[in-house]
Amino acid sequence: MKIEVLGTGCPKCNALEAATKTAAEKLGITYELEHVKDITEIMNRGVMMTPALMIDGDVKVCGKVPSEAEISTILTSALARKDSA
């Protein structure tokens, strides 16, 4: 699973990255995490508000920091979709 946090490195972006790592590790999933900080690259992905969370190329959250529980739900749903594909 490829997880990307989009944001310039502000406290909210860093909080999203930390919460996402924690959620993924608690779920025991194998993942690759990248923090995209280049604003041009962020805009090229169609994101106009940060922080944003992308899972396997799909924007799941934009403009807020979801709770760890919400992130776990997002990751679990993405895994389920991946397994059924």
N, C-alpha and C positions, 0 to 999 in steps of 0.2 A: 504494500500500500504506500502510495506517495502522498505525503502530507506537506502542504505548503502554507506557511504563515506569510501574509502579505502586509507589509508595514515598514515604515522608515526606521524603526528602532525606538519608538517612543515607549514610555512605560506600559501603555495599554497593549501595544504590539508584543512587547516582551512578556507581559502577563499571559497573553493568549498562547504564546509559544510554550511557556512553562506549564500551563494548565493542560495543553494538548499532549505534551510529553508525559505528564503524570497520568493522564487518562489512558493513553496508549499503553504505557507500561503496566498499569493496573489490569488492563484487559489482556495483557500478554500477547499482543499482536506484533507481527514483524512489520516494521515501517521504516521509511526513509523520510526524514524531515528536513525541509529547506526553509530558511527565512529569507524571503525576497524583499530586499530593501530599496532597490532601484525604482524610483517613482515612474519612470517611463515604462519599465517592464510591468509594473503593477497596472498602469493604465492600459497597456496593450492587452491585458487579460480581462479588460472590461470592468475593472474595479475602480470606483470613484471615491469610496469611503473606506478608510482603514480603521482598525485592523480587519483583515479578512482571513478566512480559513478555506483552503481548497483541499479537496480529497480527490485524488486520481483525476485532476484536471477540472473538477466541478466546484464552483463557488458554493459553499454551504452556509457561511456566515459572513456578513459584511457590516462594518460600522459599529460593532460592539464586541465585548468580551463575554462569551457565554460561560456559564458555570462549568465546572469539571463534569458534573452529571450530564449536562446538555451535550458536551463534547463527546462523552462516552456513548450517548445515544446516537449521535451523528456517526461516530466510528463504527458502532455495531450495525447500524443500517447500511453503511457503505460496504461492510464485510458481507452482510447477507446478500446484497445485490451482486457483489462480485462472485460469491459462491453459486448463485443461481444462474449466472450468465454462462 
